[in-house]
Amino acid sequence: MDISLAQTPWGAVLPLILLGGTGLLVLVLDPVLSPEGRDRLPALSLVGVLATGGAVLSCWPRPQVAFGGMLVTDQFTASCSLIFLLVAALTLLISMGYIRRTGLEHGEYSALLIFATLGMIVMAGSLDLITIFLGLETLSISLYILAGFLREQARSNEAALKYLLLGAFASGFLLYGIAFVYGATGSTNLVRVREVLALGRVHSPLLLTIGMGLLLVGFAFKVAAVPFHMWAPDVYEGAPTTVTAFMIAGTKAAAFAAFLRLLMMGLPALQLEWSRVLWVLAILSMTLGNVVAIAQTQIKRMLAYSSIAHAGYLLVALVTGSKLGSASILFYLVAYTCMNLGAFGVMLALAKGNQERLAIQDYAGLGLRRPVLGAAMALFMFSLAGVPPTAGFMGKLYIFSAAVQTHQIALAVIGVLNSVVSAFYYLRVTVLMYMSPGAPDIPAERTAPALAVALALAALGTLLLGLVPSSFLEAALRSVAPLLG
Amino acid sequence: MIGLLSIVTFLPLVGAVLLLFADRQNEGFIKNGAFIVSLATFFFSLGIYAQFDPAQAGMQLVEQAPWIAWIGAEYHLGVDGISLLLVLLTTFLSAIAILSSYTAVTEYVKEYMVCMLVLETGMLGVFLALDLVLFYVFWEGMLIPMYFLIGIWGGPRRIYATVKFFLYTMAGGVLMLVGIIALYFASGASGTPTFNLLALTRLSLPFATQVWLFLAFAVAFAIKVPMFPFHTWLPDAHVEAPTAGSVILAGVLLKMGTYGFLRFALPLFPDATRYFTPLFAWLAIVGIIYGALVSMVQPDLKKLVAYSSVSHLGFVMLGIFALTSQSVQGAILQMINHGLSTGALFLLVGMLYERRHTRMIEDFGGLARVMPAFTVAFLLVTLSSIGLPGLNGFVGEFLILVGTFRVHALWAVVASSGIILAAVYMLWMFQRVMYGPMTNEQNRNLPDLTTREIAVLVPVLALIVWIGVYPTPFLRTTDASVRQLLQRVQGGAPSAEHENPTGTATGTKVADAELRDGGLRLTLSHSSLSDFAAASERRHGY
């Protein structure tokens, strides 16, 4: 394989260079800056993220292949990248006050977030299993460090270690799967794999099936689908709150983007096989995630289990293997980013000093004492539950439409009933916020400006996607077109 | 140019958004502002009535705009004879409910009024939407303000009641959502798939598909009505809700279920409707008698009225599933009647509660002596609820029973026992509360109705009498649309796989055709028994 930078079109790699450069710049500036200057590093990172977004919009809608067919910058890459950059931007915004308060204000924090985002973009743009793996590792290694960023807290250390061990385990599965697929088809390039499958020139169908199975297990670990979810609640609970928010929305988005690439572009010939496996995973994830979330008393842990359930909904869309299903994944990821980061933002806005409000009970009386914050939290909760007119509802509408379209009625029915179960625990938050006597110690101070901006954006996104989803859906449909090629 | 229907639907929402910016200390302004917005909405809705042409059966004042282009969901509103009266009822009762809560609500007045107005927009949207996705958005979205109304301003067990209400309704709703999606793709079998209700009601789907989809829709609507055995959320929600919440819940929300049957379940799935008619009719009859029997033994006034709703809505359901022109028109009128009389009952119980902070029947007795004006109002409403001729309840129930009797005499006979039971529990309750010796000293100095309370009650009472004495203007609006609906349900093209599923359908068709002429005159003129007799004679003269 000939990988020569000279043949790589600059437009194809400019956003990556911009983003990576921002990360490096932050790292370099960190030790030389005064403490006040260091405070501005997240803002600098934010500028870098926005600039990257601009570069994506101007350079990427044209499909270009870079690095000898390992990376493609089609509409799908562009749209996924914008989702990841949105996650990164919102995370940076909600982080600004948080890292100052908790003493995490090292340049590495912002730099690692940026490198993780870079990894995600590489995953979405991969045309090759090796590049998917590279992106995934870039993402994961950054997150291993970020999860343990609260060095003095045992929980954070535990989270980092657990994530590292199980993440490495999952990476092993993935790598093994890649090896098997290479053995069976003679290539790691997704387009090539698809051709080999289409021509029926597979060396050993058994090897291929095993390889596919291992890949599915690896990805199931990454999206925290049941029964490969055991690490998720502890890691999500122990990691710094902003990092948890980033992981829940970002890792999920990146893993599903790569999942789509792999299954729709590389292995469409095996749809019957993989959709059967994912069918089971989807039902298990939705049901277990929602049922266990009911029993939680910590809001972070509740949202961790709810994120497992949301992975289940996304798997429903993946099972369909259709255009609408793929597009609904993108739509849902945007919706999920808005409502999830919004909910975490409210959590951060209520922290007093170093003490975060983690028990759901702590939210008692919030709604009427802090009307705006309360209304925002209620909006995010209703959206997560999938009640119209919110983004969560529209996302579910498309996912279940895709399921019904491909005659997966049982899956759709189980899915909607699950959203009723989930309504129970999301409602509990609103019940406490509005219908219980208030805790006396809810701080009355104003929300920090950056956090307020993030919350406003998230709330706006949650409402707009619910009320006028048309253009977003069409963008999503255009984006997945290259996958179906 | 924004159409009249959009103005009526979204005016309350605009008012709610404006109220958000009001100073929360200035409660008087907030209350008056909310009332003025709801009153304005009511007057705009009268404009709909003025522009409505009762001779047309189809949708009128239609507004259509693209919404979610790729799947073809539209912003599509329209009104016909089935929805017109319900829209008016909604705007009317919303204004009444807001006026009634001036003193009942003392905490978080701003949030309360915002919830009431948002709720009004949700309800109006449900009655006017002609696109299934849009309908669903209103249908489910409306749960949110109601959830807060019960949960924040309700009684002691409000949290249990409101969560139960939310989850019950949502569980039914999501199954309907799957049904809507399945219907969408089923409609794609013959052309472009669509969410447009008008296009969908022209489809002829295979019988098996119809049965499944009918069930998916029917469960959602049956929970909302609520039909026996899906009614268990209702007593909790009603009892715990604040007075205005109960008024809206009983007055409008329950009608969304029966309306759903008329607007969606019946015309979309005519073959399945005929197939399920006996089941639903008998469930309705069970509900009538069960609701009445349970009402009889309630010690709590509000619970008594709540269970009586189960019974009254049973009549509405029976009227709908008897599938005759009279019975369906009677059912629509009875929806309005129930909204008025049960709404008024909740208002009256709420007024008592504000004075005495109890709703137990045993705590009262002999009130007639200290509260004469209250007694008059209460008596009128009680009699209306029982179905005394000359008041509104009679017209609706009578039409339902007559329409039912013609096709299924047994149903009508069994159901009429519900009327007798209604007289028993209502009059017995009235006697225990109003007459007899004044046993409780606390009742001796109860003040009579205030001017505001009279202002709340008089419009409702006036309508109760008006519909009872001269129902023609109300029935005239429903006639053409109901006829078209029944034509669809009974004369609709038989499905490919299954013709005449139960054997009753043909019988109904013949009976209805025979009676059409006499029936028309009947529906337009039966304000009393003698008119009915005359109409019957004319009919027999043929």
Interface residues (C-beta under 8 A of the other chain):
Chain A: L368 P371 F382 V387 P388 P389 F393 L397 F400 S401 V404 Q405 I409 A412 V413 V416 L417 S419 V420 A423 F424 L427 T430 V431 Y434 M435 S436 V468 P469 S470 L473 E474 L477
Chain B: P66 W67 I68 A69 W70 I71 Y108 E111 V133 Y136 V137 F138 E140 G141 L143 I144 Y147 F148 G151 I152 R158 I159 T162 V163 F166 L167 M170 A171 V174 L175 L177 V178 I181 A182 Y184 F185
